[in-house]
Every structure is written in C-alpha cells, then in structure tokens.
Amino acid sequence: MTETKISRRFLEAIEEGRYEELPGGVFAVSYIRQYAWMTGYDAELILDHYRNRMEQRTEAEPARRQPAARWVRFFESA
C-alpha cells in the first residue's frame, strides 16, 4: 500500500474486479499497472479485463438525457 500510494479501497477493488469503484481514465489504468507491478501479475492481462468490463458496463447504461431544447437553441445561435 505505501509503495504504491494507492488507497486500500482501490487495491481491494482491483483485486475483486470492482473496477467501477476506481477513479476514471488514466488514474484507473495507472493504479492497475502499479498493482500488477507490485504483485508480479501481467498488467496487460488485468487491463484487458478492466477494459472489457468497462466496455460492457458502458454498453449496458441507458442513453444519456438530451440537453434541454432551450440550451440547444442557445448554443446553435451563438
């Protein structure tokens, strides 16, 4: 834990495959790489699992709400 400066909560999330609990983007990738380096695991294998899981999660999410029509008109007129 102290070698990576990653909180215990995030380390446990990586170990248990609860990637949605990690901070997004480059932070998650960095944490996974550090975890793999410290434990001797293959970082690319874990990152593949992470990317697949997050991709499935994104596909399963409902469509995001559209912006209110008044804001769309505001930005189109600018």
C-alpha positions in Angstrom: 0.0 0.0 0.0 2.7 2.5 1.0 4.8 1.6 -2.0 2.1 2.5 -4.5 0.3 5.3 -2.6 -3.0 3.6 -3.7 -5.6 3.5 -1.1 -6.6 0.2 0.3 -10.1 0.6 -1.1 -8.8 0.9 -4.6 -6.5 -2.0 -4.2 -9.3 -4.2 -3.0 -11.5 -3.0 -5.9 -8.8 -4.1 -8.4 -8.3 -7.5 -6.7 -12.1 -8.1 -6.7 -12.7 -6.8 -10.2 -14.9 -3.9 -9.0 -13.4 -1.5 -11.5 -16.4 0.9 -11.4 -15.1 1.9 -8.0 -11.8 3.2 -9.3 -11.3 6.8 -10.4 -11.8 7.1 -14.1 -9.4 7.3 -17.1 -5.7 7.4 -16.7 -5.9 7.0 -12.9 -7.5 3.6 -13.1 -5.0 2.4 -15.7 -2.1 3.8 -13.6 -3.4 2.1 -10.5 -3.8 -1.2 -12.3 -0.3 -1.0 -13.7 1.1 -0.2 -10.3 -0.8 -3.1 -8.7 0.4 -5.5 -11.4 4.0 -4.4 -11.0 3.9 -4.8 -7.2 2.2 -8.2 -7.3 4.1 -9.6 -10.3 0.9 -10.0 -12.3 0.7 -9.3 -16.1 -0.6 -5.7 -16.3 -1.9 -6.1 -19.8 -4.0 -9.1 -18.8 -5.6 -7.1 -16.0 -6.0 -4.1 -18.2 -7.7 -6.2 -20.9 -10.1 -7.5 -18.2 -10.7 -3.9 -17.0 -11.4 -2.6 -20.5 -13.7 -5.4 -21.3 -15.7 -5.0 -18.1 -15.9 -1.2 -18.5 -16.9 -1.5 -22.2 -19.7 -3.9 -21.2 -20.8 -1.5 -18.5 -20.9 1.4 -20.9 -23.0 -0.5 -23.4 -25.5 -1.5 -20.7 -26.0 2.0 -19.5 -29.2 3.7 -20.6 -28.9 6.5 -23.1 -28.0 9.8 -21.5 -30.6 12.5 -21.3 -30.6 15.0 -24.1 -29.9 18.7 -23.2 -32.9 20.9 -22.7 -34.1 22.3 -26.0 -33.6 25.9 -24.8 -29.9 25.3 -24.3 -29.5 23.6 -27.7 -31.1 26.7 -29.3 -28.8 29.0 -27.2 -25.7 27.3 -28.4 -26.8 27.0 -32.0 -27.5 30.7 -32.2 -24.0 31.6 -30.9 
